[in-house]
Amino acid sequence: MGTLRDLQFALQLKIEELRQRDTLIDELELELDTKDELIRRLQEELDRYRATVSLPGSSSASAACSSQSENSQRTSRKTVISEPFTLDPVTLAMVSHRSCDKSQESQRLIQAAFLKNDLLKNLDEGEIRAITACMYPTTINQGCYVAQEGANGAQAYVLEEGRLDVTKDGLKLLTIEPEDMFGELALLYNCTNIYSVSAQTDSKLWVIDRKSYQTILMQSGLNRLSHSMELLSSVPFLQSLPEDVIMKMSDLMEETHYTEGDYVIRQGAAGDTFYIISKGQVKVTEKKPGHDEQIVLSKLAERQWFGEKALWGEDVRTTNVIAAGDVTCLVIDRETFKDILGGLVFNRSNEVQQSLESKIESEKEPDPFSSSTLSDFQIICTLAVGEFGHVDLVHLKSNVKCLYAIRVLKKKLILNNGQREHILREGRILMEAHCPFIARLHKTFRDAECLYVLTEACLGGDLSSLLKDEGCLDECSTRFYTACVVEALTFFHCRGVIYRDIKPENVCLDERGYAKLIGSRCLKKIKVGKKTWTFCGTPGYMAPEIILNKGHTLSADFWSLGVLVFELLSGGLPFSDSDPMKILTATIRGIDQIDFPKTVSKSASSLIKKLCRSNPSERLGSQRNGAKDIQKHKWFEGFNWDGLCKGTLNPPVIPKVKDPLDSSTCGHYTEGSVELCTNWDDF
């Protein structure tokens, strides 16, 4: 054993060795920081380059520009809404008879193009086949244009032969090769081409137009829904259930495929699953003790079922069920089934309905505008400019303290954009919406050129402006504003109304600091047990089923609510990009692919992920207790919902509203405008 001096010397050597290591680590970290900075600068340069070459709608060649700030993206976010679409017999017959002869090679090429496409590869195999059958050929001579910059697009293309050039402002960006698809964004809504596509050589393409695409997917969805509901309704112990419960069960049943000889059920195994045969046949067999051979007891075919005992409790399977050829079954497990039965009528509990009705009745006031005309209002200033007109701040000439907003909408612009039905539907719904968390629509007027929509003036700004100023919000503030939106959605959903455009821009603050949903063209009333198919909302907030034309219900609003919570807490969207197509494809991939920032707590992350489930029927708020499940989530623990509804809860921010009467008066409206009725003839 060494002396004390030897030990001290050895210790000193170790300390020196550690110091040298620390110095080396510092040098390496400095070198790493330098390289990180170089990577950041190169990424910025790459983003600037990509900004000039991105190709929206072409997933095979598109390169997204991600250098824009969240604020600039937020200001440019617009509601997208396609033309109203119904599956009328004429359109259906036209599309059904449009099947074009194609060689096996052409079919293979088209389907390969679909499977390479980030958006369309998510369609069902049958849907891809139906769209492929409907595509028609076209030829483009060298030098001619397939699509021109600035024109509206309504078709998507698959290139089979030749080559195409993609240009912007005369600058060539890339070449489209055979088996590439482009223009798919135009299948979803009416969009403007920001690139030109011309033929580098004589080329052959296959074309699908938006109306045919939407018809095929809507028909496919309706057939699938009708078939599964018919199968469920044919089961005796399910026949007493309401239609909306059958639809919910249909949404939650998984389609499972089996091939010849596959065991669907094994004798002796514990089971918790119920099966309905959608296609094919199965054989039911039993193996007796002491025997090697299985005895075939029966065969079951399409529309028959098995395993129902497992829905009511623990079940040990007494027989085998084996696929006889290719078989497709609709499958549901015990827990899901009991959850559905526990709620019965989806999101329409009498308790919620009665409490809301009593709340609304107590707040109804005599209509102060029953005899008012447009000329009774004085314009103070213009608050905002929108797609179809502008919004004026006004006051009654007889009472300068009574402030309101008037949306001035140009009828010609509404007509040219195919939005007449959406505008009238919005007005009809909002006239009946007397809820403290929804901006009130008081009255509508019209003249030869414009519609005038008189609404409550929410002068505290919107949540988008608040985010722009603050970057992101704390949990307390986010919880308050989210709760306001939940109350507004509860009101709408109890009346079968879907909102479809939740985003910070559509959540405004009144003078007290309480949040209200404002009007939107996306509002629509849906019948119980039915779906709607219009592509509408804001990219980044849309639910996957809207993007994929699967048909959607009130559950789509809960997805958007989850995205709203994420953005308020983080200052950014979970699905964000400068290329709309990349936003839509990221949405389809789902919330589980997203890394949550540290500003989002575990309980908030849990709420967001439960709201943003890919299966609409599994989302929080869509289950047995409706919105109560959202209110009871851990993130809302201790929140004073009663105080919120009574208006006694202190808001996180009390807006500083400048006295609008300090502004110089801009003018007044012309005489002769009359109240607008709700049918199109009066429009």
Secondary structure, 3 states (H helix, E strand, C coil): CCCHHHHHHHHHHHHHHHHHHHHHHHHHHHHHHHHHHHHHHHHHHHHHHHHHHCCCCCCCCCCCCCCCCHHHHHHCCCCEECCCCCCCHHHHHHHHCCCCCCCHHHHHHHHHHHHHCCCHHHCCHHHHHHHHHHCEEEEECCCCEEECCCCEECEEEEEEECCEEEEECCEEEEEECCCCEECHHHHCCCEECCCEEEECCCEEEEEEEHHHHHHHHHHHHHHHHHHHHHHHHCCHHHCCCCHHHHHHHHHHCEEEEECCCCEEECCCCEECEEEEEEECCEEEEEECCCCCCEEEEEEECCCCEECHHHHCCCEECCCEEEECCCEEEEEEEHHHHHHHHHHCCCCCCHHHHHHHHHHHHHHCCCCCCCCCCHHHEEEEEEEEECCCEEEEEEEECCEEEEEEEEEEEEHHHHHHCCCHHHHHHHHHHHHCCCCCCECCEEEEEECCCEEEEEEECCCCCEHHHHHHHHCCCCHHHHHHHHHHHHHHHHHHHHCCEECCCCCHHHEEECCCCCEEECCCCCCEECCCCCCECCCEECCCCCCHHHHCCCCECCHHHHHHHHHHHHHHHHCCCCCCCCCHHHHHHHHHHCHHHCCCCCCCCHHHHHHHHHHCCCCHHHCCCCCCCCCHHHHCCHHHCCCCHHHHHHCCCCCCCCCCCCCHHHCCCCEECCCCCEECCCCHHHC
